[in-house]
Amino acid sequence: MKVLDLFCEHGHGFEGWFGSEDDYQSQQQRGLVQCPLCGSSQVRKGLSAPRLNFGARPATGSARHHDDAQAPAAQATTASSPQRLPAAAEPQPASADGEAHRRLQVQLQAAWLKLSREIAARTEDVGSRFADEARRMHHGDIAERPIRGEATREQALELLEEGVPVMPLALPVGAKETLQ
């Protein structure tokens, strides 16, 4: 298995797993390798360090016990504050090096993709019927439900002028489908 660090033309970084270099090249030529954030198929390989796994090493009894004891507390903290980004994703001081900035960017992209997937999972995609469906719900002609879809700028402005609560949201392509 080959794990590659990939970057799209917009600088979004992500990992790709391939059976071999030939598999990567074949998928790249067919336009199957796409950025999960923006859907761009203009993808290039970055520098990747090989990962060599020579076998798992069991943890010592005291170290394992210590790690297990702290794991539930960390999970509870994360679960109780879903609005906050993980501490590692919070802005770094201005003196942080380029690698810290890149890690932050990757973490923010991952958080945005996760949130986008959750929005996509909890809403119905009504496509180009969005303006009509939103208007019908607002007037009480149909039951309210969480929807998403496509509207022109003019349609969105008309909805807002009528008092229909809408919000533009650019969901990444990767949020609407399962990544392999």
CYANA upper distance limits for C-alpha pairs under 8 A (distance plus 0.5 A):
  1 MET  CA     17 TRP  CA      7.27
  1 MET  CA     18 PHE  CA      6.33
  1 MET  CA     19 GLY  CA      5.24
  1 MET  CA     20 SER  CA      6.82
  2 LYS  CA     17 TRP  CA      6.14
  2 LYS  CA     18 PHE  CA      5.56
  2 LYS  CA     19 GLY  CA      6.43
  2 LYS  CA     20 SER  CA      6.28
  2 LYS  CA     21 GLU  CA      7.76
  3 VAL  CA     15 GLU  CA      7.20
  3 VAL  CA     16 GLY  CA      6.18
  3 VAL  CA     17 TRP  CA      5.02
  3 VAL  CA     18 PHE  CA      6.91
  3 VAL  CA     48 SER  CA      8.30
  3 VAL  CA     50 PRO  CA      8.49
  4 LEU  CA     15 GLU  CA      6.11
  4 LEU  CA     16 GLY  CA      5.66
  4 LEU  CA     17 TRP  CA      6.89
  4 LEU  CA     18 PHE  CA      8.44
  4 LEU  CA     45 LYS  CA      7.25
  4 LEU  CA     46 GLY  CA      7.88
  4 LEU  CA     47 LEU  CA      8.46
  4 LEU  CA     48 SER  CA      6.38
  5 ASP  CA     13 GLY  CA      7.52
  5 ASP  CA     14 PHE  CA      6.51
  5 ASP  CA     15 GLU  CA      5.32
  5 ASP  CA     16 GLY  CA      7.03
  5 ASP  CA     45 LYS  CA      6.49
  5 ASP  CA     46 GLY  CA      5.74
  5 ASP  CA     47 LEU  CA      7.08
  5 ASP  CA     48 SER  CA      6.17
  6 LEU  CA     13 GLY  CA      6.23
  6 LEU  CA     14 PHE  CA      5.86
  6 LEU  CA     15 GLU  CA      6.26
  6 LEU  CA     16 GLY  CA      7.16
  6 LEU  CA     43 VAL  CA      7.01
  6 LEU  CA     44 ARG  CA      6.19
  6 LEU  CA     45 LYS  CA      5.10
  6 LEU  CA     46 GLY  CA      6.01
  7 PHE  CA     11 GLY  CA      6.11
  7 PHE  CA     12 HIS  CA      5.95
  7 PHE  CA     13 GLY  CA      5.05
  7 PHE  CA     14 PHE  CA      6.89
  7 PHE  CA     35 CYS  CA      8.05
  7 PHE  CA     43 VAL  CA      6.03
  7 PHE  CA     44 ARG  CA      5.92
  7 PHE  CA     45 LYS  CA      6.86
  7 PHE  CA     46 GLY  CA      7.18
  8 CYS  CA     12 HIS  CA      6.03
  8 CYS  CA     13 GLY  CA      7.38
  8 CYS  CA     34 GLN  CA      8.25
  8 CYS  CA     35 CYS  CA      6.49
  8 CYS  CA     40 SER  CA      6.87
  8 CYS  CA     41 SER  CA      7.64
  8 CYS  CA     42 GLN  CA      6.09
  8 CYS  CA     43 VAL  CA      4.84
  8 CYS  CA     44 ARG  CA      6.85
  9 GLU  CA     40 SER  CA      7.78
  9 GLU  CA     42 GLN  CA      6.16
  9 GLU  CA     43 VAL  CA      6.86
  9 GLU  CA     44 ARG  CA      8.40
 12 HIS  CA     35 CYS  CA      7.72
 12 HIS  CA     37 LEU  CA      7.74
 12 HIS  CA    106 VAL  CA      8.19
 12 HIS  CA    109 GLN  CA      8.29
 13 GLY  CA    106 VAL  CA      7.15
 14 PHE  CA     35 CYS  CA      7.79
 14 PHE  CA     36 PRO  CA      8.20
 18 PHE  CA     23 ASP  CA      6.54
 18 PHE  CA     24 TYR  CA      6.28
 19 GLY  CA     23 ASP  CA      6.38
 19 GLY  CA     24 TYR  CA      8.12
 20 SER  CA     24 TYR  CA      6.93
 21 GLU  CA     25 GLN  CA      6.68
 22 ASP  CA     26 SER  CA      6.50
 23 ASP  CA     27 GLN  CA      6.69
 24 TYR  CA     28 GLN  CA      6.49
 25 GLN  CA     29 GLN  CA      6.60
 26 SER  CA     30 ARG  CA      6.85
 27 GLN  CA     31 GLY  CA      6.78
 27 GLN  CA     32 LEU  CA      5.60
 27 GLN  CA     33 VAL  CA      6.54
 28 GLN  CA     32 LEU  CA      6.38
 28 GLN  CA     33 VAL  CA      5.86
 28 GLN  CA     43 VAL  CA      8.50
 31 GLY  CA     41 SER  CA      6.42
 32 LEU  CA     41 SER  CA      7.75
 33 VAL  CA     41 SER  CA      6.40
 33 VAL  CA     43 VAL  CA      7.59
 34 GLN  CA     39 GLY  CA      5.81
 34 GLN  CA     40 SER  CA      5.85
 34 GLN  CA     41 SER  CA      4.90
 34 GLN  CA     42 GLN  CA      7.89
 34 GLN  CA     43 VAL  CA      7.33
 35 CYS  CA     39 GLY  CA      5.24
 35 CYS  CA     40 SER  CA      5.79
 35 CYS  CA     41 SER  CA      7.01
 35 CYS  CA     43 VAL  CA      7.78
 35 CYS  CA    174 GLY  CA      8.04
 36 PRO  CA    172 PRO  CA      7.52
 36 PRO  CA    173 VAL  CA      6.81
 36 PRO  CA    174 GLY  CA      4.69
 36 PRO  CA    175 ALA  CA      8.01
 36 PRO  CA    179 LEU  CA      8.10
 37 LEU  CA    109 GLN  CA      8.09
 37 LEU  CA    113 LEU  CA      7.19
 37 LEU  CA    172 PRO  CA      5.27
 37 LEU  CA    173 VAL  CA      6.62
 37 LEU  CA    174 GLY  CA      6.05
 37 LEU  CA    175 ALA  CA      8.06
 38 CYS  CA    172 PRO  CA      5.70
 38 CYS  CA    173 VAL  CA      6.29
 38 CYS  CA    174 GLY  CA      7.78
 39 GLY  CA    172 PRO  CA      7.64
 39 GLY  CA    173 VAL  CA      5.86
 39 GLY  CA    174 GLY  CA      7.35
 59 ALA  CA     63 ALA  CA      6.90
 59 ALA  CA     64 ARG  CA      6.20
 60 THR  CA     64 ARG  CA      6.53
 61 GLY  CA     65 HIS  CA      6.66
 62 SER  CA     66 HIS  CA      6.62
 63 ALA  CA     67 ASP  CA      6.70
 64 ARG  CA     68 ASP  CA      6.57
 65 HIS  CA     69 ALA  CA      6.57
 66 HIS  CA     70 GLN  CA      7.03
 67 ASP  CA     71 ALA  CA      6.70
 68 ASP  CA     72 PRO  CA      8.00
 69 ALA  CA     73 ALA  CA      8.38
 70 GLN  CA     74 ALA  CA      7.01
 71 ALA  CA     75 GLN  CA      6.79
 72 PRO  CA     76 ALA  CA      6.52
 73 ALA  CA     77 THR  CA      6.73
 74 ALA  CA     78 THR  CA      6.88
 75 GLN  CA     79 ALA  CA      6.56
 76 ALA  CA     80 SER  CA      6.43
 77 THR  CA     81 SER  CA      6.91
 78 THR  CA     82 PRO  CA      6.92
 78 THR  CA     86 PRO  CA      8.12
 85 LEU  CA     89 ALA  CA      6.42
 85 LEU  CA     90 GLU  CA      7.01
 85 LEU  CA    111 ALA  CA      8.17
 86 PRO  CA     90 GLU  CA      7.32
 88 ALA  CA    104 LEU  CA      7.86
 89 ALA  CA    104 LEU  CA      5.89
 89 ALA  CA    107 GLN  CA      6.21
 89 ALA  CA    108 LEU  CA      6.98
 90 GLU  CA    104 LEU  CA      7.97
 91 PRO  CA    104 LEU  CA      7.81
 92 GLN  CA     96 ALA  CA      6.70
 92 GLN  CA    100 ALA  CA      8.03
 92 GLN  CA    101 HIS  CA      8.11
 92 GLN  CA    104 LEU  CA      8.48
 96 ALA  CA    100 ALA  CA      6.46
 96 ALA  CA    101 HIS  CA      7.44
 97 ASP  CA    101 HIS  CA      7.05
 98 GLY  CA    102 ARG  CA      6.68
 99 GLU  CA    103 ARG  CA      6.68
100 ALA  CA    104 LEU  CA      6.66
101 HIS  CA    105 GLN  CA      6.64
102 ARG  CA    106 VAL  CA      6.69
103 ARG  CA    107 GLN  CA      6.64
104 LEU  CA    108 LEU  CA      6.60
105 GLN  CA    109 GLN  CA      6.61
106 VAL  CA    110 ALA  CA      6.63
107 GLN  CA    111 ALA  CA      6.65
108 LEU  CA    112 TRP  CA      6.59
109 GLN  CA    113 LEU  CA      6.59
110 ALA  CA    114 LYS  CA      6.59
111 ALA  CA    115 LEU  CA      6.66
112 TRP  CA    116 SER  CA      6.49
113 LEU  CA    117 ARG  CA      6.59
113 LEU  CA    172 PRO  CA      7.57
113 LEU  CA    174 GLY  CA      7.84
113 LEU  CA    175 ALA  CA      6.57
114 LYS  CA    118 GLU  CA      6.80
114 LYS  CA    175 ALA  CA      7.98
115 LEU  CA    119 ILE  CA      6.77
116 SER  CA    120 ALA  CA      6.66
116 SER  CA    171 LEU  CA      6.40
116 SER  CA    172 PRO  CA      7.60
116 SER  CA    175 ALA  CA      5.93
117 ARG  CA    121 ALA  CA      6.53
117 ARG  CA    174 GLY  CA      8.35
117 ARG  CA    175 ALA  CA      4.80
117 ARG  CA    176 LYS  CA      6.93
118 GLU  CA    122 ARG  CA      6.69
119 ILE  CA    123 THR  CA      6.69
120 ALA  CA    124 GLU  CA      7.98
120 ALA  CA    125 ASP  CA      8.31
120 ALA  CA    148 ARG  CA      8.42
120 ALA  CA    175 ALA  CA      7.13
120 ALA  CA    176 LYS  CA      6.57
121 ALA  CA    176 LYS  CA      8.49
122 ARG  CA    146 PRO  CA      7.69
123 THR  CA    145 ARG  CA      8.36
123 THR  CA    146 PRO  CA      5.40
123 THR  CA    147 ILE  CA      5.33
123 THR  CA    148 ARG  CA      6.67
124 GLU  CA    146 PRO  CA      6.87
124 GLU  CA    147 ILE  CA      5.10
124 GLU  CA    148 ARG  CA      6.50
125 ASP  CA    147 ILE  CA      6.43
125 ASP  CA    148 ARG  CA      5.46
125 ASP  CA    149 GLY  CA      5.87
126 VAL  CA    130 PHE  CA      6.11
126 VAL  CA    133 GLU  CA      8.23
126 VAL  CA    147 ILE  CA      7.14
126 VAL  CA    148 ARG  CA      6.67
126 VAL  CA    149 GLY  CA      5.65
126 VAL  CA    150 GLU  CA      8.39
127 GLY  CA    148 ARG  CA      7.72
127 GLY  CA    149 GLY  CA      4.71
127 GLY  CA    150 GLU  CA      5.83
128 SER  CA    149 GLY  CA      6.61
128 SER  CA    150 GLU  CA      5.48
128 SER  CA    151 ALA  CA      6.87
129 ARG  CA    133 GLU  CA      6.54
129 ARG  CA    149 GLY  CA      7.65
129 ARG  CA    150 GLU  CA      7.89
129 ARG  CA    151 ALA  CA      8.50
130 PHE  CA    134 ALA  CA      6.48
130 PHE  CA    147 ILE  CA      8.12
130 PHE  CA    148 ARG  CA      7.18
130 PHE  CA    149 GLY  CA      5.51
130 PHE  CA    150 GLU  CA      6.34
130 PHE  CA    151 ALA  CA      6.77
131 ALA  CA    135 ARG  CA      6.56
131 ALA  CA    150 GLU  CA      8.38
131 ALA  CA    151 ALA  CA      6.70
131 ALA  CA    155 GLN  CA      6.91
131 ALA  CA    156 ALA  CA      7.75
131 ALA  CA    159 LEU  CA      7.66
132 ASP  CA    136 ARG  CA      6.60
133 GLU  CA    137 MET  CA      6.70
134 ALA  CA    138 HIS  CA      6.63
134 ALA  CA    147 ILE  CA      8.42
134 ALA  CA    164 VAL  CA      7.63
135 ARG  CA    139 HIS  CA      6.77
135 ARG  CA    159 LEU  CA      7.56
135 ARG  CA    164 VAL  CA      7.26
136 ARG  CA    140 GLY  CA      6.71
136 ARG  CA    141 ASP  CA      5.61
136 ARG  CA    142 ILE  CA      6.46
137 MET  CA    141 ASP  CA      6.38
137 MET  CA    142 ILE  CA      5.63
137 MET  CA    143 ALA  CA      6.54
137 MET  CA    144 GLU  CA      5.83
138 HIS  CA    144 GLU  CA      8.29
138 HIS  CA    164 VAL  CA      6.61
140 GLY  CA    144 GLU  CA      8.34
151 ALA  CA    155 GLN  CA      6.29
151 ALA  CA    156 ALA  CA      6.66
152 THR  CA    156 ALA  CA      6.76
153 ARG  CA    157 LEU  CA      6.71
154 GLU  CA    158 GLU  CA      6.68
155 GLN  CA    159 LEU  CA      6.72
156 ALA  CA    160 LEU  CA      6.78
156 ALA  CA    166 VAL  CA      7.72
157 LEU  CA    161 GLU  CA      6.66
158 GLU  CA    162 GLU  CA      6.77
159 LEU  CA    163 GLY  CA      6.90
159 LEU  CA    164 VAL  CA      5.62
159 LEU  CA    165 PRO  CA      7.99
159 LEU  CA    166 VAL  CA      7.75
160 LEU  CA    164 VAL  CA      5.76
160 LEU  CA    165 PRO  CA      6.87
160 LEU  CA    166 VAL  CA      7.25
171 LEU  CA    175 ALA  CA      7.02
171 LEU  CA    176 LYS  CA      8.36
172 PRO  CA    176 LYS  CA      7.93
173 VAL  CA    177 GLU  CA      7.81
174 GLY  CA    178 THR  CA      7.73
174 GLY  CA    179 LEU  CA      7.41
